[in-house]
């Protein structure tokens, strides 16, 4: 487990670095679309790598974390994606490191793993959440997700008591 967690947290640092680079891109429109797609693909791969590693840590180390793979779309087809992101941000602040959220732009099929995961989980609409292995293929409220997450933790946090 120490080796897994060492790799796990190293990947987290890489993910944070790439996320910052993506944010910088948005601020600096001088980068061309090709550069943005390369950066976005790198970020997507790192998120998926981190998600897979966190699943391995769960299986080997019996950690007390909950993982959410969040598929969204930036297109008009996802009217509730911003609302779902807002709920997930709130829950992340509430649960801290006990909740791992991996956000995947489902329309970014330049990364083959996105397409593979969409096929594996039969994702056809957005937002879709894969909470551990449970698929939720519509908007999920704060209350519903809170109950679902609390029910998966061996040692729930204070917010689960209410």
N, C-alpha and C positions, 0 to 999 in steps of 0.2 A: 504493500500500500504506500509506503513512503516514496517509492520510485514513481508510482502512478501519480501521486499528488504533486511530485516535483515537475513532471511533464505537464500535468494538468495546469498548474499555475504558470508555468513558462508559456504555454499556449494562450493563457488568459492575457499575459503581457503583450504577446504578439497581436492578439485580437484588439486590445485597446489601442495599440500603435496604429494598426490599420484603420480602425474606426476614426481616429484622429485625422489620418490622412484623407479619408473620405469627407470628413467635415471641412477640412481645409480646401478640398476640391470645390465644394459648394460655394465657399467664400471667394475662391479665385477662379473665375470663369475662363481664364486663359488656357487651361488644360483642354485638350481636344477630347472628343467623344471616345476615341480609341483608348486613350490613356485612362479615362474614367472607367471604361468597361474592364480594362485590365485590373485596375484597382478594386473595382466592385467584385470581380471574380475572385481576386485574392482574399478579400474580406469574407465572401461567401464560403470559400473553401476553409478558411480558418474557423469560421463559426461552426461548420459541419464537423471539422476535425475535433473541435472542443466539445461539441455535443456527443460525438461518438466516444471520446475519451471519458466524458462524464458518465456515460452509460456503463463503460467498462469499470470505472471506479465504483459505481453502484453495485455491480454484480460481484466484484472481487472484494471490496472493502465494506460493503453494507452501509454506505453513507446515508445520512439523513437529509437528503436534498430532494427537491422536486425540479424536474426538467420540463420546459415548455418549448416546443418547436413551433414558432408562429409564422405561418404563411400568409403574406399579405400581397396586395397589388396596389401599385401607384396609379393605376388606371381608374377611370370613372366607374368601372364595374364593381368597385369595392367601396360603396358609400359608408360602410361602418368600420373600415380599416383604421381610420384615425381614432375613432372612439375606442376600438379594441386596444390600440397602442397606448392610449391614455390610461385605460384600466390596467394594462400590464405594467406600465411605468409606476402607477400607484402601488400595485402589489409588490413590485420589486423593492420599492422604498420600504414597504411594510415588513417584508420577509428578509431583506438583505441577501446574504450569501446562501441562505437556505433555498432560494428560488433562482434557478438559472433559466434565462430566457434567450432563445436563439431566434432572431428575426430574419426571415428569408423572403426576399422579393420573388414571389412565385412566377413572375413574368420574365425573370432573368434566366432564360434557358440557354444562354451562352455557356453556363456552367452545367455540364451534363448531370451532375449529382442532383441538381434541383429537379430536373425532369424525372430522374429515377425515383426520388423520394415522393414526388407527386403521384407517380404510377404505383409505387409500393403502398401508399396510404389511400389511393384512389381519391385524390384531392381534385375537386372540380369547381369549387367556389371559395370565395374569400370573404372574411377572414376564416382561416382554419387553424385550429390549435391541435397539436399532438401533445397532450399532457401525460407524460410518461408514455404509455402506449395507447391511451384513450384518445380517439379522434373526436373533436368538437368542430363541426363544419358550419358553424354560424356564430354570430356575435354572442359572446358569453359575458354576462354581467359580473360586476365586482363581487356581488354576494355569492353567485354560483361558483365562481373561480375560487373565492376565499374558502368556501366549504369544501370544495374538491381538493385544494392544496392542503388544508388543515387535516383532512381525512387521510392523507398520504404520509404525513410526518409522524415519526415515532415519538418525537418530543415536540409537540406543537408550541408555537410562540404565544405570547400573551394575547395577541389579536384573535387567536383561535378560541379563546375562552368565552367570547361574547356570542 
